[in-house]
Amino acid sequence: MLEPLRQGLPPLDLAAVSDAASCALPARYEAVREARQFTRGTLDQWDMGDSFDDVCLVVSELVTNALRHGLPGSPPGVNGHEPPVRLHLMRCTERLVCAVRDPSHDSPVTRETDDFSSESGRGLFLVDSFSDSWGWHPLAGALSGKVVWALFRLPRAGSEPNAE
């Protein structure tokens, strides 16, 4: 099934980056709602509200995984001392990148499941299903942890959304 891609993002032309936004999220499960609100506001500001549903689902899953598996020690909301999770959104000419940073060095793990009605264990399957690609890479230098990212292809200016 899915294997996490231990790789950086595909090459991006930094000159093509038109917008970027980022927010720190507290170490509590309510942060998933905050991430969706931030995503909705950012996509609306970028006049991309029609992309919200798929992007929001992926952001929700990435943030949930970061809170559930990426924070050391106690579950989120217990002691408030964990480093925050950070959500990054970046729009390029033909791509939207959603990236979630957490302090864990552990790679994302996809679960084999045939029970698609279960309430957990499907997050990376959904990320893979709704984004065009996804992966992760460890951080180096002053930043510790990893970034899990998902990429969405955007329609070219003047083209139909599903014309390829």
N, C-alpha and C positions, 0 to 999 in steps of 0.2 A: 504494500500500500504506500503510504506517504513516508518519505524519509526526510528528516529536516536537512535543509541545505546549509552546510557550514561554509558559507561564502559571503562575501560582501555584496553590496548592491551591484547590479549590472552597471557598466560605465554610464555615468551621467555627465552630460555637458553642462558644467556649472554656469556657463553663459546662458543656458536655456532655462535656468531656475528663475521662475517669475515671482514666486511667493513661497514663504516659509513661515511656519508658526509652531510654537512649542509651549507646553505647559507642564508644570510639576504636579504630580498627583499624590495625595496623602496615602499613607499605608492603611487604608480601610476600604472595605468593599463598596462603599458609597462612591468611591472614586470612579467606578465604571460609569455611573450616571453622569458624573462631572465630565468624563472623557467624551461621552456621547454629546453632551451639551456643547463642549468646546469644539468638537468636530462639526456639529450642525452650524454653529456660528461662523466657523472658519470657512466651511464650504459655501455658506450663503454669502459671506463677504467676497469670496472668489467667484461668485456667480456660478457655482457648481452644485446647487441644491438638488438637481436631478440625480446626482451620484450618491446622495446621502445614504440610502438604505443599505446598499452593499458595503460601502465604506464604514458605516456605523457598526454593522454586524462584525466586520473584521476588527475594528478598533476595540469593540466590546470584548471580543475573544482574546485579543492580544493583551489587553489590560488585565482581564480576569486571570489569565495565565501568569502574568508578571506578579500579580498580588498573591495568587495561590501558591506558585512554585518558585518565584524569584526573590522572595524576601527571606532573609535568614531569621531563624528563631521562631518566635511566636506568630500565630496567625495574625493577619492584618487587623488593626483596631485594638489589639490587646495592650501593647505598651507604648506605641507611638514613637519609638526611637529608631525604627528602621529607616534606612535611606529612602527617599521618595522614588517612585516610578516616574518616568518622564515620557510624555507622548510628543512626537514630532510629526508634523505634516509638511510635505514639501511638494509643490507643484512645478513641474517642468513643462516644456512645450507639449509633449505628448504623453506624459506620465504623472501620476500622483503616487507619492510614497508615504506610507504610514509606518512609522517606526516607534517601537516601545523599548525603552532602556530600563533594565533592572540591575540590581547589584549582584545577582547570582552568576557564577561561571558555568553552571550546568546547562547542557544543551537542551533545547526543547525535545520532548519525547512524544511521538505520536502513538496512540493506543490503537491496537487492532480491536475493532468492535463490530459486531453484527447487529447490535441493539441500538438503532438510531433513535429510539424513543427514550433512551436514558438521559438523565439530566446533566451528566458530566462525561468527560472523556472524548468529546467530539470537537473540541475547540479548533485544533489544527486542521482537522478534516474540513471544517467550515471555512477556515482561512484559505485553505487550498482550493476549495470549491468556488469561492466568491471573488478571489483576487486572481490576477493574471500570473503572478509568481510570488513566492515568499522564500525567506531564508533567515539566517542569523549569522552573527559574527561576534567574536569576543572583542572587548574593548582593551586598549593598551594605554600605557602612559598614566596620566593623572586620573583618568576615569577607570573605574573598576566595574566588572560585570559583563553584560552582553547587550546586544540590540537584536530584537526580532523585528523583521520588516515584512511588509506586504506591498506589492506594486500593482497599480491599476493602470492600464493603458487608457488614454483619453482620446476621444475622437479628434482628428485633425480639424483645424479651422476650415469651415466650409464643407466638411464631409458629413455624411449621415452617420449616426451613432454606431450602427451595427454593419456598416458597409466595409468589408475587407475582402 
